[in-house]
Amino acid sequence: MSLCTVGHVHRFVVGLALLLAIAGCGPGTPSDPLAARGQEVFARCVACHAADRPLTKVGPHLVGVFGRTAGSLDGFPYSDALMASGLVWDDATLAAFLHNPRELVPGNRMAFVGLRDDADIDAVIAYLRAVSDPAE
């Protein structure tokens, strides 16, 4: 390979990396378009929840949330209502909770009123699956 070819390849790789960084497709951004949209919607949630690392904030972290029983993450002071709900987090229960947390679990302490757009709910669930589900 000539130096000229090596130079072109290097410039191409550097340019591609720069383009991906500008486009938001670098590390930390899900490659699935629905999950990427979910990351945008989840921006409303990051003050209280972490999805990509086990960091408890005002709300519990969501790492490994799929298949977990509601109110069961050690070290978080859940409401009695959530702990007694018997819910197991899957796509359907998360969708219902994200739509209206107080309707699904009356007496829970989450201040969030819910997402009204089903497309936003689907996107957030796709994002959670992409970044928080260790089995995926």
MODELLER restraints for C-alpha pairs under 7 A, 6 or more apart:
rsr = mdl.restraints
at = mdl.atoms
rsr.add(forms.Gaussian(group=physical.xy_distance, feature=features.Distance(at['CA:20:A'], at['CA:26:A']), mean=5.74, stdev=0.5))
rsr.add(forms.Gaussian(group=physical.xy_distance, feature=features.Distance(at['CA:25:A'], at['CA:31:A']), mean=6.83, stdev=0.5))
rsr.add(forms.Gaussian(group=physical.xy_distance, feature=features.Distance(at['CA:29:A'], at['CA:36:A']), mean=6.38, stdev=0.5))
rsr.add(forms.Gaussian(group=physical.xy_distance, feature=features.Distance(at['CA:30:A'], at['CA:36:A']), mean=5.20, stdev=0.5))
rsr.add(forms.Gaussian(group=physical.xy_distance, feature=features.Distance(at['CA:30:A'], at['CA:130:A']), mean=6.61, stdev=0.5))
rsr.add(forms.Gaussian(group=physical.xy_distance, feature=features.Distance(at['CA:34:A'], at['CA:123:A']), mean=5.21, stdev=0.5))
rsr.add(forms.Gaussian(group=physical.xy_distance, feature=features.Distance(at['CA:34:A'], at['CA:126:A']), mean=6.34, stdev=0.5))
rsr.add(forms.Gaussian(group=physical.xy_distance, feature=features.Distance(at['CA:35:A'], at['CA:123:A']), mean=5.56, stdev=0.5))
rsr.add(forms.Gaussian(group=physical.xy_distance, feature=features.Distance(at['CA:35:A'], at['CA:124:A']), mean=6.80, stdev=0.5))
rsr.add(forms.Gaussian(group=physical.xy_distance, feature=features.Distance(at['CA:35:A'], at['CA:126:A']), mean=4.71, stdev=0.5))
rsr.add(forms.Gaussian(group=physical.xy_distance, feature=features.Distance(at['CA:35:A'], at['CA:127:A']), mean=4.01, stdev=0.5))
rsr.add(forms.Gaussian(group=physical.xy_distance, feature=features.Distance(at['CA:35:A'], at['CA:130:A']), mean=6.65, stdev=0.5))
rsr.add(forms.Gaussian(group=physical.xy_distance, feature=features.Distance(at['CA:36:A'], at['CA:127:A']), mean=6.63, stdev=0.5))
rsr.add(forms.Gaussian(group=physical.xy_distance, feature=features.Distance(at['CA:37:A'], at['CA:123:A']), mean=5.84, stdev=0.5))
rsr.add(forms.Gaussian(group=physical.xy_distance, feature=features.Distance(at['CA:38:A'], at['CA:120:A']), mean=6.68, stdev=0.5))
rsr.add(forms.Gaussian(group=physical.xy_distance, feature=features.Distance(at['CA:38:A'], at['CA:123:A']), mean=4.02, stdev=0.5))
rsr.add(forms.Gaussian(group=physical.xy_distance, feature=features.Distance(at['CA:38:A'], at['CA:124:A']), mean=4.00, stdev=0.5))
rsr.add(forms.Gaussian(group=physical.xy_distance, feature=features.Distance(at['CA:38:A'], at['CA:126:A']), mean=6.51, stdev=0.5))
rsr.add(forms.Gaussian(group=physical.xy_distance, feature=features.Distance(at['CA:38:A'], at['CA:127:A']), mean=4.97, stdev=0.5))
rsr.add(forms.Gaussian(group=physical.xy_distance, feature=features.Distance(at['CA:39:A'], at['CA:124:A']), mean=6.64, stdev=0.5))
rsr.add(forms.Gaussian(group=physical.xy_distance, feature=features.Distance(at['CA:39:A'], at['CA:127:A']), mean=5.77, stdev=0.5))
rsr.add(forms.Gaussian(group=physical.xy_distance, feature=features.Distance(at['CA:41:A'], at['CA:120:A']), mean=6.56, stdev=0.5))
rsr.add(forms.Gaussian(group=physical.xy_distance, feature=features.Distance(at['CA:41:A'], at['CA:124:A']), mean=6.50, stdev=0.5))
rsr.add(forms.Gaussian(group=physical.xy_distance, feature=features.Distance(at['CA:42:A'], at['CA:124:A']), mean=6.13, stdev=0.5))
rsr.add(forms.Gaussian(group=physical.xy_distance, feature=features.Distance(at['CA:48:A'], at['CA:57:A']), mean=5.38, stdev=0.5))
rsr.add(forms.Gaussian(group=physical.xy_distance, feature=features.Distance(at['CA:48:A'], at['CA:58:A']), mean=4.69, stdev=0.5))
rsr.add(forms.Gaussian(group=physical.xy_distance, feature=features.Distance(at['CA:48:A'], at['CA:59:A']), mean=4.91, stdev=0.5))
rsr.add(forms.Gaussian(group=physical.xy_distance, feature=features.Distance(at['CA:49:A'], at['CA:56:A']), mean=6.88, stdev=0.5))
rsr.add(forms.Gaussian(group=physical.xy_distance, feature=features.Distance(at['CA:49:A'], at['CA:57:A']), mean=5.95, stdev=0.5))
rsr.add(forms.Gaussian(group=physical.xy_distance, feature=features.Distance(at['CA:49:A'], at['CA:58:A']), mean=7.00, stdev=0.5))
rsr.add(forms.Gaussian(group=physical.xy_distance, feature=features.Distance(at['CA:49:A'], at['CA:59:A']), mean=5.34, stdev=0.5))
rsr.add(forms.Gaussian(group=physical.xy_distance, feature=features.Distance(at['CA:49:A'], at['CA:60:A']), mean=6.01, stdev=0.5))
rsr.add(forms.Gaussian(group=physical.xy_distance, feature=features.Distance(at['CA:49:A'], at['CA:61:A']), mean=5.29, stdev=0.5))
rsr.add(forms.Gaussian(group=physical.xy_distance, feature=features.Distance(at['CA:49:A'], at['CA:62:A']), mean=6.87, stdev=0.5))
rsr.add(forms.Gaussian(group=physical.xy_distance, feature=features.Distance(at['CA:50:A'], at['CA:56:A']), mean=6.93, stdev=0.5))
rsr.add(forms.Gaussian(group=physical.xy_distance, feature=features.Distance(at['CA:50:A'], at['CA:61:A']), mean=4.86, stdev=0.5))
rsr.add(forms.Gaussian(group=physical.xy_distance, feature=features.Distance(at['CA:50:A'], at['CA:62:A']), mean=6.14, stdev=0.5))
rsr.add(forms.Gaussian(group=physical.xy_distance, feature=features.Distance(at['CA:51:A'], at['CA:61:A']), mean=5.93, stdev=0.5))
rsr.add(forms.Gaussian(group=physical.xy_distance, feature=features.Distance(at['CA:51:A'], at['CA:62:A']), mean=4.69, stdev=0.5))
rsr.add(forms.Gaussian(group=physical.xy_distance, feature=features.Distance(at['CA:51:A'], at['CA:63:A']), mean=5.42, stdev=0.5))
rsr.add(forms.Gaussian(group=physical.xy_distance, feature=features.Distance(at['CA:51:A'], at['CA:128:A']), mean=6.48, stdev=0.5))
rsr.add(forms.Gaussian(group=physical.xy_distance, feature=features.Distance(at['CA:51:A'], at['CA:131:A']), mean=6.55, stdev=0.5))
rsr.add(forms.Gaussian(group=physical.xy_distance, feature=features.Distance(at['CA:51:A'], at['CA:132:A']), mean=5.50, stdev=0.5))
rsr.add(forms.Gaussian(group=physical.xy_distance, feature=features.Distance(at['CA:52:A'], at['CA:63:A']), mean=6.16, stdev=0.5))
rsr.add(forms.Gaussian(group=physical.xy_distance, feature=features.Distance(at['CA:52:A'], at['CA:131:A']), mean=5.23, stdev=0.5))
rsr.add(forms.Gaussian(group=physical.xy_distance, feature=features.Distance(at['CA:52:A'], at['CA:132:A']), mean=5.31, stdev=0.5))
rsr.add(forms.Gaussian(group=physical.xy_distance, feature=features.Distance(at['CA:53:A'], at['CA:63:A']), mean=6.14, stdev=0.5))
rsr.add(forms.Gaussian(group=physical.xy_distance, feature=features.Distance(at['CA:54:A'], at['CA:61:A']), mean=5.49, stdev=0.5))
rsr.add(forms.Gaussian(group=physical.xy_distance, feature=features.Distance(at['CA:54:A'], at['CA:63:A']), mean=5.88, stdev=0.5))
rsr.add(forms.Gaussian(group=physical.xy_distance, feature=features.Distance(at['CA:55:A'], at['CA:61:A']), mean=5.52, stdev=0.5))
rsr.add(forms.Gaussian(group=physical.xy_distance, feature=features.Distance(at['CA:60:A'], at['CA:76:A']), mean=6.25, stdev=0.5))
rsr.add(forms.Gaussian(group=physical.xy_distance, feature=features.Distance(at['CA:62:A'], at['CA:132:A']), mean=6.39, stdev=0.5))
rsr.add(forms.Gaussian(group=physical.xy_distance, feature=features.Distance(at['CA:63:A'], at['CA:132:A']), mean=4.29, stdev=0.5))
rsr.add(forms.Gaussian(group=physical.xy_distance, feature=features.Distance(at['CA:63:A'], at['CA:133:A']), mean=6.33, stdev=0.5))
rsr.add(forms.Gaussian(group=physical.xy_distance, feature=features.Distance(at['CA:64:A'], at['CA:132:A']), mean=5.47, stdev=0.5))
rsr.add(forms.Gaussian(group=physical.xy_distance, feature=features.Distance(at['CA:64:A'], at['CA:133:A']), mean=4.87, stdev=0.5))
rsr.add(forms.Gaussian(group=physical.xy_distance, feature=features.Distance(at['CA:64:A'], at['CA:134:A']), mean=6.03, stdev=0.5))
rsr.add(forms.Gaussian(group=physical.xy_distance, feature=features.Distance(at['CA:65:A'], at['CA:89:A']), mean=6.36, stdev=0.5))
rsr.add(forms.Gaussian(group=physical.xy_distance, feature=features.Distance(at['CA:65:A'], at['CA:133:A']), mean=6.94, stdev=0.5))
rsr.add(forms.Gaussian(group=physical.xy_distance, feature=features.Distance(at['CA:66:A'], at['CA:89:A']), mean=5.17, stdev=0.5))
rsr.add(forms.Gaussian(group=physical.xy_distance, feature=features.Distance(at['CA:66:A'], at['CA:90:A']), mean=5.30, stdev=0.5))
rsr.add(forms.Gaussian(group=physical.xy_distance, feature=features.Distance(at['CA:66:A'], at['CA:133:A']), mean=6.61, stdev=0.5))
rsr.add(forms.Gaussian(group=physical.xy_distance, feature=features.Distance(at['CA:67:A'], at['CA:88:A']), mean=5.80, stdev=0.5))
rsr.add(forms.Gaussian(group=physical.xy_distance, feature=features.Distance(at['CA:67:A'], at['CA:89:A']), mean=5.31, stdev=0.5))
rsr.add(forms.Gaussian(group=physical.xy_distance, feature=features.Distance(at['CA:67:A'], at['CA:90:A']), mean=6.08, stdev=0.5))
rsr.add(forms.Gaussian(group=physical.xy_distance, feature=features.Distance(at['CA:68:A'], at['CA:88:A']), mean=5.58, stdev=0.5))
rsr.add(forms.Gaussian(group=physical.xy_distance, feature=features.Distance(at['CA:68:A'], at['CA:89:A']), mean=5.65, stdev=0.5))
rsr.add(forms.Gaussian(group=physical.xy_distance, feature=features.Distance(at['CA:69:A'], at['CA:86:A']), mean=6.74, stdev=0.5))
rsr.add(forms.Gaussian(group=physical.xy_distance, feature=features.Distance(at['CA:69:A'], at['CA:87:A']), mean=5.79, stdev=0.5))
rsr.add(forms.Gaussian(group=physical.xy_distance, feature=features.Distance(at['CA:69:A'], at['CA:88:A']), mean=4.26, stdev=0.5))
rsr.add(forms.Gaussian(group=physical.xy_distance, feature=features.Distance(at['CA:69:A'], at['CA:89:A']), mean=6.25, stdev=0.5))
rsr.add(forms.Gaussian(group=physical.xy_distance, feature=features.Distance(at['CA:70:A'], at['CA:82:A']), mean=6.27, stdev=0.5))
rsr.add(forms.Gaussian(group=physical.xy_distance, feature=features.Distance(at['CA:70:A'], at['CA:83:A']), mean=6.21, stdev=0.5))
rsr.add(forms.Gaussian(group=physical.xy_distance, feature=features.Distance(at['CA:70:A'], at['CA:86:A']), mean=6.69, stdev=0.5))
rsr.add(forms.Gaussian(group=physical.xy_distance, feature=features.Distance(at['CA:70:A'], at['CA:87:A']), mean=5.35, stdev=0.5))
rsr.add(forms.Gaussian(group=physical.xy_distance, feature=features.Distance(at['CA:70:A'], at['CA:88:A']), mean=5.73, stdev=0.5))
rsr.add(forms.Gaussian(group=physical.xy_distance, feature=features.Distance(at['CA:70:A'], at['CA:89:A']), mean=6.53, stdev=0.5))
rsr.add(forms.Gaussian(group=physical.xy_distance, feature=features.Distance(at['CA:71:A'], at['CA:78:A']), mean=5.63, stdev=0.5))
rsr.add(forms.Gaussian(group=physical.xy_distance, feature=features.Distance(at['CA:71:A'], at['CA:82:A']), mean=5.48, stdev=0.5))
rsr.add(forms.Gaussian(group=physical.xy_distance, feature=features.Distance(at['CA:71:A'], at['CA:83:A']), mean=4.39, stdev=0.5))
rsr.add(forms.Gaussian(group=physical.xy_distance, feature=features.Distance(at['CA:72:A'], at['CA:83:A']), mean=6.86, stdev=0.5))
rsr.add(forms.Gaussian(group=physical.xy_distance, feature=features.Distance(at['CA:79:A'], at['CA:108:A']), mean=5.53, stdev=0.5))
rsr.add(forms.Gaussian(group=physical.xy_distance, feature=features.Distance(at['CA:79:A'], at['CA:109:A']), mean=6.12, stdev=0.5))
rsr.add(forms.Gaussian(group=physical.xy_distance, feature=features.Distance(at['CA:81:A'], at['CA:105:A']), mean=6.59, stdev=0.5))
rsr.add(forms.Gaussian(group=physical.xy_distance, feature=features.Distance(at['CA:81:A'], at['CA:106:A']), mean=6.85, stdev=0.5))
rsr.add(forms.Gaussian(group=physical.xy_distance, feature=features.Distance(at['CA:81:A'], at['CA:107:A']), mean=5.49, stdev=0.5))
rsr.add(forms.Gaussian(group=physical.xy_distance, feature=features.Distance(at['CA:81:A'], at['CA:108:A']), mean=5.45, stdev=0.5))
rsr.add(forms.Gaussian(group=physical.xy_distance, feature=features.Distance(at['CA:82:A'], at['CA:105:A']), mean=6.37, stdev=0.5))
rsr.add(forms.Gaussian(group=physical.xy_distance, feature=features.Distance(at['CA:82:A'], at['CA:108:A']), mean=5.68, stdev=0.5))
rsr.add(forms.Gaussian(group=physical.xy_distance, feature=features.Distance(at['CA:85:A'], at['CA:105:A']), mean=6.78, stdev=0.5))
rsr.add(forms.Gaussian(group=physical.xy_distance, feature=features.Distance(at['CA:91:A'], at['CA:125:A']), mean=6.75, stdev=0.5))
rsr.add(forms.Gaussian(group=physical.xy_distance, feature=features.Distance(at['CA:95:A'], at['CA:121:A']), mean=6.07, stdev=0.5))
rsr.add(forms.Gaussian(group=physical.xy_distance, feature=features.Distance(at['CA:96:A'], at['CA:104:A']), mean=6.60, stdev=0.5))
rsr.add(forms.Gaussian(group=physical.xy_distance, feature=features.Distance(at['CA:97:A'], at['CA:104:A']), mean=5.88, stdev=0.5))
rsr.add(forms.Gaussian(group=physical.xy_distance, feature=features.Distance(at['CA:98:A'], at['CA:114:A']), mean=5.22, stdev=0.5))
rsr.add(forms.Gaussian(group=physical.xy_distance, feature=features.Distance(at['CA:98:A'], at['CA:115:A']), mean=5.88, stdev=0.5))
rsr.add(forms.Gaussian(group=physical.xy_distance, feature=features.Distance(at['CA:98:A'], at['CA:121:A']), mean=6.58, stdev=0.5))
rsr.add(forms.Gaussian(group=physical.xy_distance, feature=features.Distance(at['CA:99:A'], at['CA:114:A']), mean=4.71, stdev=0.5))
rsr.add(forms.Gaussian(group=physical.xy_distance, feature=features.Distance(at['CA:99:A'], at['CA:115:A']), mean=4.87, stdev=0.5))
rsr.add(forms.Gaussian(group=physical.xy_distance, feature=features.Distance(at['CA:99:A'], at['CA:116:A']), mean=5.92, stdev=0.5))
rsr.add(forms.Gaussian(group=physical.xy_distance, feature=features.Distance(at['CA:100:A'], at['CA:113:A']), mean=6.13, stdev=0.5))
rsr.add(forms.Gaussian(group=physical.xy_distance, feature=features.Distance(at['CA:100:A'], at['CA:114:A']), mean=4.70, stdev=0.5))
rsr.add(forms.Gaussian(group=physical.xy_distance, feature=features.Distance(at['CA:101:A'], at['CA:113:A']), mean=6.74, stdev=0.5))
rsr.add(forms.Gaussian(group=physical.xy_distance, feature=features.Distance(at['CA:101:A'], at['CA:114:A']), mean=6.35, stdev=0.5))
rsr.add(forms.Gaussian(group=physical.xy_distance, feature=features.Distance(at['CA:102:A'], at['CA:108:A']), mean=6.43, stdev=0.5))
rsr.add(forms.Gaussian(group=physical.xy_distance, feature=features.Distance(at['CA:115:A'], at['CA:121:A']), mean=6.60, stdev=0.5))
rsr.add(forms.Gaussian(group=physical.xy_distance, feature=features.Distance(at['CA:130:A'], at['CA:136:A']), mean=6.99, stdev=0.5))
